[in-house]
Amino acid sequence: MATRTPALPLDQSLHDITTDIGRIPLRFPARIPWLIAFILSLALLTLFLASITYLFARGVGIWGLNIPVNWAFAIHLYVWWLGLGHAGTLISAMLLLMGQDWRNSLNRFAEAMTVCAVICAGMEPIIHLGRPWFLYWMFPYPATMGVWPQFRSPLEWDIWAVLTYLTVSIIFWYIGLVPDLATVRDRAKKRGWQLFFGIFALGWRGSARHWAVWQKTYRTIAAIAVPLVVSVHSEVSLLFASGQIPGWHSTIFPPYFVLGAAYSGFAMVAMIAVVMRHTFRLGDIVTERHLDVLAKVTLAMGMMTAYGYVFEVFDGYYSGNAHEIATIHDRFFGIYAWSFWGAVIFNFIPLQGLWLRSVRRNPVLLFLIATSSVIGMWLERYMILVTSLYKDFLPSSFGHYTPTFWDWSTYIGMLGLFMTPFLLFVRYLPSISIFEDKEVLAREKEEAGRG
Amino acid sequence: MAEPLLGLIGEFGTADALLAAARQAKSDGFQRIDAFSPYPIEGMADVLALKHDHRIGWITSPAACSAFLGCWRSSCS
């Protein structure tokens, strides 16, 4: 086999990896930046709580949505958050099953990002319910009222998609974490930490029996998780595609949405990887090669998403349907054209920089390009939702949509709902997989030894 | 008075050495052996001839079936 560039520098020992990563939860290196970020995210979380308290008191009328744009920020952001989450599963589960080593430095925090993003995504339809206290009506429980969920309703699909995805993501993340919790448990000096990590490490000792059971479980859950990415985001796209609104009613939606989701998610993982690498000085664990591969995957996903754009336009014209064509023209030139062109510019112009190796390996540029992609995908979801809804078939029912203060405060506050658990995870748990990196390093050393 | 032998522990530098030692111990007729490693070692389960444990499957499969039937039953009522 041709010699590959190793993913991890060979001049470090297995023990260096344990120390490098294990020190983060035990002797946290970046207290001040973390504290600043945490206070900021708690402030955002407070804004979110205030916004939804007011929302629950007054109802969804405080938002800018109305007929005809009756789905707005809540559903737009539901799609956006869920999309961000998908990359974690793809990196962790799909690349695990494909035997890609480089995932091992990225999978843990990507999975944590998935869990946090799915929690935020799940909140969106709930706060959009209007009467969120009747949420339990969506569950198929034997109600004395004889109420049974309407399985033909997209809202019902959301519940199943999000709950399944959340459950599988948490199980997958936790199973992968167990061996590392044991490592941190053994290195902890304080009794409290020993107990905390000890309980969640489930008595892990690294025995061959443990590893055999663990590998089987981990791979099984991975095999369950990968198809979920496709099915969950296809479900999300069907919320739109099963409606007859021009601009939505298209079979291209499921692949278009899944690719867009993976694209924004990989960009998000790249952003987090750059920040973590810089803050914790993990240059030996998350190397330039990792950034390079991550950038390549982002580029590939971005180009496939661009293909989706082209075909969405082509499909509209090809259909010959006057309303479809009108919607496309409206996206190009209408009052919401900024969201279409914004999506095109933010998504695909900076992205082209990733063709260059020097840009891919430059953390600052990669971070900026990834940020642009995440913003671009945000605009894309907005564009798909609003430009289709505000003008449908009858001119008499045309309307328009402007987000209100409470739309924005709920959204910006929700960033706190994402950041708070993620920052706690980074602070208190091994945020990069220790044992999987050791496995890679041991194998690479062996290969290097053989020459 | 000799103490009864409770067990033996050896430490090995590499995965290959550990694997070779486990193979040796197994072929020497030792039954109750185990190997501890910081990451999963390819082939170790085969060397130690670990038995497949299906207990969890026997618990979860009937539970899943009965949950499904329960849902189905309550939807028919």
Contacts between the chains, C-beta under 8 A, distances in Angstrom:
chain1	res1	chain2	res2	distance
A	14	B	38	6.6
A	18	B	38	7.9
A	140	B	71	5.6
A	140	B	74	7.1
A	140	B	75	6.7
A	141	B	74	7.7
A	142	B	74	4.1
A	142	B	77	7.2
A	146	B	77	7.9
A	148	B	75	5.9
A	179	B	39	7.9
A	183	B	38	7.6
A	205	B	36	6.3
A	206	B	36	4.7
A	206	B	37	5.8
A	206	B	38	6.2
A	207	B	34	5.1
A	207	B	35	7.1
A	207	B	36	5.5
A	208	B	22	7.9
A	208	B	34	5.9
A	208	B	35	4.3
A	208	B	36	7.5
A	208	B	37	7.2
A	208	B	41	7.3
A	208	B	44	4.6
A	208	B	45	6.2
A	208	B	48	5.4
A	208	B	50	6.8
A	209	B	34	6.6
A	209	B	48	7.9
A	209	B	50	5.8
A	211	B	37	7.0
A	211	B	39	7.9
A	211	B	40	4.1
A	211	B	41	7.3
A	211	B	44	7.0
A	211	B	45	7.5
A	212	B	40	8.0
A	212	B	44	7.7
A	212	B	45	4.1
A	212	B	50	5.2
A	213	B	53	7.0
A	214	B	40	7.2
A	215	B	40	5.5
A	435	B	38	5.8
A	435	B	39	4.5
A	436	B	39	7.1
A	438	B	38	5.4
A	438	B	39	4.9
A	439	B	39	4.0
A	439	B	40	7.0
A	442	B	14	7.9
A	442	B	15	6.3
A	442	B	39	6.9
A	446	B	14	7.8
A	446	B	15	7.9
A	446	B	16	7.9
